[in-house]
């Protein structure tokens, strides 16, 4: 049976990929992915056939994988982070219904919530949720409702896609929603370019976060009632009794 591997490549560094992901990529004939991701892999896997489509051509990228697999090639589709977390895995399964003779295999990767948390300290050490601020596929009204509900539930909140050229004020809008329920002194932090050159981290309060300028390569962490900034690190306590 023909197979396509859907691989989470983490931030892009080979050192931050799972051994299984590296092994599958080494055995692949064709690696398909967004151009930026392929550039991160090109040095290690330069002997492979690398195929890409531009941003916002995700459907075409997936269909390309199936066409290559039908030729008998060993195909790997790469996604940043984890392919099943805002990645291509679900779209591949949707399109894959038309290709019953091709098996899809998902290889997990390190998502920005966990890699960013490791840089900041331990901010997601208790219950947390992940919300994307991109309204490209999800209405803003839905995003706003999820933000309000997460704040009311006192979850640690991880924000993906907090800003872009067209959504420069979305993080500020999100903070305004959260400030309706949360204290402005709530401990927060963010990481830019996780695991890549130019990694930048900062801790701050929710009120200060509202005024920050971030980009689409930034992951934002908003603590719960038990989160503190400890020696410059963002830490969410589990509830242990520590004297």
C-alpha positions, 0 to 999 in steps of 0.5 A, a space after each residue: 500500500 502506498 503511504 504518505 508521511 505527515 511530519 511535524 518538524 518542530 521549529 526546523 532544527 534537526 536537533 529539535 526533531 524526533 528521531 522518527 521524523 529524521 528517519 522518515 525524511 532520510 528514507 523519503 524520495 520527495 519532501 513537500 512543504 512550504 518554501 520556508 520550511 524546506 529552506 530550513 531542511 535543505 542542507 541536511 536533506 539536499 539529496 531529496 526532491 523538494 517540492 513546495 507551494 506558496 503560502 495559502 496554497 495548502 490544499 494544492 500542497 496536499 494534492 501534490 503529495 497524493 499525485 507524487 505518491 500515486 507515482 510510487 514515490 515515498 512522500 513526506 509532507 512537512 509542517 512546522 511544529 506538530 502536523 496535527 496542531 494547526 498543521 496539515 494533518 486534518 486537511 490531508 485526511 479530508 483530501 485523502 478520502 478520495 485516495 483510499 489506496 494511500 495510507 496516511 501516517 502522522 509523525 508528531 513534532 514539537 509544537 510552539 507551546 511546548 518549545 516556547 514554554 521550555 525557553 520561558 521556564 514552565 508556564 504550561 505546567 498546569 491546565 492550559 489551552 491553545 488559541 490561534 488569533 488568525 481569523 483567516 479560517 476562523 471568525 473573530 467572533 469565535 476567537 473572542 468567545 474562546 478567549 473569554 471562556 478560557 479566561 473565565 476557566 483560569 486556563 494558562 492561555 497560549 496564543 498562536 499567530 498573534 500578529 501579521 501585516 494585516 492583523 497588527 492590533 489583534 494581540 491588543 484586541 485579545 488582551 482587551 478581551 482578557 482584561 475584562 476578566 483578568 487582573 492587569 498584573 497577570 504574569 505573561 511572556 512571549 517568545 519570538 523565533 523559537 529554536 531559530 536564529 534570533 530567538 527573543 524572550 520577554 516576561 511582562 504583565 498582561 497590561 504591559 503585553 497589551 502594548 507590545 509589538 509582536 510578529 507572526 513568528 511569536 508565541 504568547 503565554 498568558 498565565 493563570 492565577 498561580 503563574 509567577 515570574 521567578 528570576 526572569 522565568 515564567 512559572 505556573 505552579 502545580 500546587 505543591 507545598 514548598 516551604 
